[in-house]
Amino acid sequence: MNHTYAVVAEVRGGKLRQVTLEAVRAAQAAMGEDDRIAAVLLGHRIAGLAEELSRYADGTVHVIDHPDLETYNPENYARALLETLNALHPRAVFLGHTAVGRDLAPQLAARLGAGQLSDVTAIERSGTEVLYTRPLYAGKAFEKKRFVTDDPRIVTIRPNNFAAADPAPSPGTVVTAAYSAPSDLRTAVKDVVRKTSGKVDLTEAKIVVSGGRGVRSAEGFAPLERLAEVLNAAVGASRGACDAGYCDYALQIGQTGKTVTPEIYIACGISGAIQHLAGMSRSRVIIAINKDPEAPIFKVADYGIVGDLFEVVPLLTEEFKKILPGTNT
């Protein structure tokens, strides 16, 4: 029997988020040979994004285009998705483990009577059985789980843990999904004020430059921001730096902040408290810069520099300017 695996696309700033293509890859890892992907794209004036997404989804892209969906509203989005998902009868639904995905997934699971797994970092299929890996105890352990419920299954995947999907041999079909704007909405979004960590999305960044209490002030983040600009990286922070008022909590990485899994994580003036490690320990390469040679961060770092970040970071910035294309001016 052929099954449909649904992927809920996410849009930010008029562009498809990288985690959408990673969710397509995750769905491909879970599905059987004859199964197909159905992507669902919500928003307003998104025809161009639908065509882009169709190059990665070999099934269909269901477009729900309406002015009410231009800005994320959990009540509105859940209703719109339910109409399409009820028509598709998917085997599983994949979303990014983002602010939007974490909000939508439990709503969909509750309304569909579905099982849910969150923050999945790997998927293995053996025959008809699919195992999902997710972290436990702030990343100290991992568990492998499988669904025992009937369809559908709701899965959120951690950004940067799956490679983005490759373009499909032939583009999928773009179709317009039915949508009935409800007249009994209890909430309405009037305005959205965004706080960002910079030009690069923190949760999807390939490189993160992060500062702790060792930056000593808000101005202390300036050299980190210059290094991040050269590396096309995002800037993050420990809770200690946020609590001290050095930066906005939107930058916080850790157990009570954001979880990041970049290819390179540069920790500047961060001691390495367990709460912070919970948010970045899965980074592929960790580079620590700290004056204290006994700082716990060095125990998890792949590379360590014992020194004053205000001396080391500017030196690194100048060296990267020399070797990276387009940054030596």
N, C-alpha and C positions, 0 to 999 in steps of 0.2 A: 504493500500500500504506500502510495506517495504522500508525503506530508509537506505542509507549508511552514516555513520558519520565518517569523515576522521580525523586522528590525525597525525600531522607532528612531527616525533620524532626528538630529538636534541641530538647530541653526543658531548662530550667534554672530551679530554684526553683519548680517546679510550673507554669511558664508556657512557651508557645512562644517560642523566641528569634526576634528580628526577622529574623535571617539566613535563617530558614526561609521566610518570605514573600518575601524577596529571591531565594532559590533558585527559588521557584515562578515569579517574574518572569523569571529567567534561562532556565528551561526553556521558558517561553512564547516567548522571543526566539529560541530554537534550533529549535523544532518547526514542522512544517508545519501547514497550515490544518486538515486532518482528523485530526491527531494528538491524543493525549490525555495528561493528566498523571495519574500514579498516585503519591500520597504514601504514604510508609511511616513510621509513628509507633511508636516503641518506648518501653516504660516500664511502669509499674505504676499502676493506678487512673487511667487517662488517657482515659476515655470522654468527659469534657467537652472535653478538648483536641482529641479526634478530631472532635467536632462543630464546634468552632471552625475547625479546619483545613479541613473539608469545604466551608466557605463560600468558600474561595479556590481549591481544586482542583476543576476541573469534571469530573474523572474519578472516581477512587475513592481512598478513604483506607484503607489496609491497616493495621489495628491489631494490634500484637504486644504483648499485655498479659500480663505474668508477673512474679511477685515477684523472679525472678533478674535482671530487666532494670530494676529500680528505680534502681540505681546503675550508671553506665557501667563496663563491663568489656569491653575490646577483643575478647577471645576470644569471649565470649558474644554480644556485639552482632554481630560478623562472622558468626557461625554463624546467628543469627536472620535477619539480612538476606539471607544467601545463599539460604535456603529460599524466601523471598518473591521475590527477584529472579530466581531460576531459574524460578519459575512465571510471572513477568511477561514475561520475555524483553525487557527494555527496550532501546530504541535508545541511551539515555544515562541516566546516574545523576548527579544534582546534589546536592552537599553544601556546607555552609558551610566556608570556609577558616578553621576554628577549631581549637582543640586537639583536639576530638573528630573533626572532619572530616579534619584532617591525619593523624590516626592511622588512621582507618577506610579512607580512600580507597585507599592503596596495598595494604592487605590485600585489599580487594574486587577491585582491578585484578589482583593476582597470582592470586587464586583463580578469577577469571572469565576470565583470559587477555585482559584488556581493556587498551586504551590509556588513558593518564591525562594530563590537563592540570590544573595546580594554580595557585591564586591568580589566577583569571581576573577581569578588571575590566570587560570589555565583550564583547558577542556580536553579530555581524551575520549575517543570513541573506540570501542572494541565490540565488533558485531553490532548488536542492537542496543548495547548498554553504553551510556554516556556518563562519565565521571567529571564532576566539577570541583576544582580546587579553590579554596578560599582561605585567607589567613585567620588565625585566632590569637588571642592574648597579645595584641599589639604587634603582630608579626613574628612572635616567638615560635609559633607552631602553625601547622597547616592541616586542614582536613579535606578529605575527598568525599563528596556526597553525590547521591543520585536521587532522582525523583521516583517516588512510588505512587504518585497521584496520577490521575488521568489527565489528558490534555485540558487546557494549555498549561505551560510552565513559564514562569516569569523569571528572567535572569538579568541582573545588572553586572556589567564588566568594569573592572578598574582600568582607567585610562593608562596608556603606555605599556600595557602588558601583552597586548596582541599586536602583531604587525598589521598595518593597514591592508585592506583587501587589494588584490591586484585587479586591473581592469578585466572585465569578463570577455570571453571570446566574441560575444555579440551582445549589444546593449539590450537591457530589459525594456519592457513596454510601459509607457507612462499612461496611466488612466486617472480620470477624475473620480474621486470617491464621494459618495453621498454624504451630505452634512446638513442637518437641520438646526439652525441657530435657535437655542432654547430661549424662551421668554421668561423663565423663572430663575435666572441666575441669582445666587445670593451674594456673589462678590463681583467686583469690577475693578480692573486695574486702570487707574487714571494717569499715572506717570511712573516712570522707572528711573531711578537715580543709580548709576553704576559707579562702583569703586573698583578699580583694577590695580593689579600689581605691576602694570607696565604694558608695553606693546605686546608681549608674549603671554598667553594664557598660562597661569602657574601650574594648573593640573595637567596640562598637555605639553608642557615645555620639555624639550630634549636636554636642555641644560638649565640648572637652577643655581643661582648664587644667593646664598642665604646668610643672614647676619644674626648674631645673638647679642647678649649683654656686652660683649667685648667691643661693640661699635661705639659704645659710651654715650651716644646722643643721636638725635635725628640727623644731624649733619654727618654723622659717622657712616651713614648709608651711601653717601655720595660716591666714594671710591668703588663700592660694590655695584652701584648703578652704572658707573662708567665701564667696569669690566663686563657687566651683563650686556651693555649695548654693543660692545665689541664682539661678544660671543653669540649675539642674538639669543640671549638667555632671559629667563624670568627672574625676578628678585623675590626672595622669600624671607621669612624671619622665624625665630623661635618665640615661644610664648613669653619668655623673659624679656625680650626686646619689645614685644607688643605691650606687655604690662607696664614697662618702664616709660611708655609713651614715645618711644623712638620711631614708631611706624604704626600704620593702621592694622587692625586685626584681620583685614582682608588678606594680608600677607602671611598670616600665621600657619605654620606647618607643624603637625604633631597630633597627639591623641585627641585633643579638643579642637584641632584646626583642620587643615587640609592634608590629604595624603597624596604624596607625589612619588612617581617612579621614573625619574629622568634617566637618560644614559649617563649623565655626569652631574653629580651634586657637589658643590663647593661650599663647605661650611666654614664661615669666617667668624671667629670669636664666639663659637658655640661650644659649650662644655660637653654636651652629649647626654643630657638627662634622658631617662627612659621614655618620658612622655614625648620628647622630640623625636627620638629614634623610631617611635611607632609610626611617624608620618613620613619617614624617608629612608628607612633601613633597606628597602627593596630596590633602591637606586643601583644601577649597574656598576658604576664606579663612584666611590666617595673620596673626596679630597678634603682634608681637614687642615685649617690654618689656625693655630692657637699658640699663645705664649707659654702656656702651661704644658710641659711634656707629659704630665700625668693625667691630662684631661681624658675622661672616658671616651670622647669622640674618636680618639686614636685607636681604640680597640676595635672599632667597626670600620675604620677608614682603610681604603686600599693604598692611599698615599697620604703622607702627613708632612706638614711643614711647621716646625717649631719656630715661631717668630711673631713679630708685631704685624697684625694685619694691615696697619696703616703704612707699613714699609713694603710688605710682601705683595699686597693686592695691586698697588700702582706699578710695581715691577712686572707682574704678570700681565697687566693690561698693555704695557708698552711692548712686551715680547710678542703677545698675540697680535698686536697691530702690525708687527713686522712680518709675521708668517701667514696671516689670514688674508685672503683676497679682498680688496676693496676697503681695508681698514687701516692702511698705513699712511693716512693723511692726518 
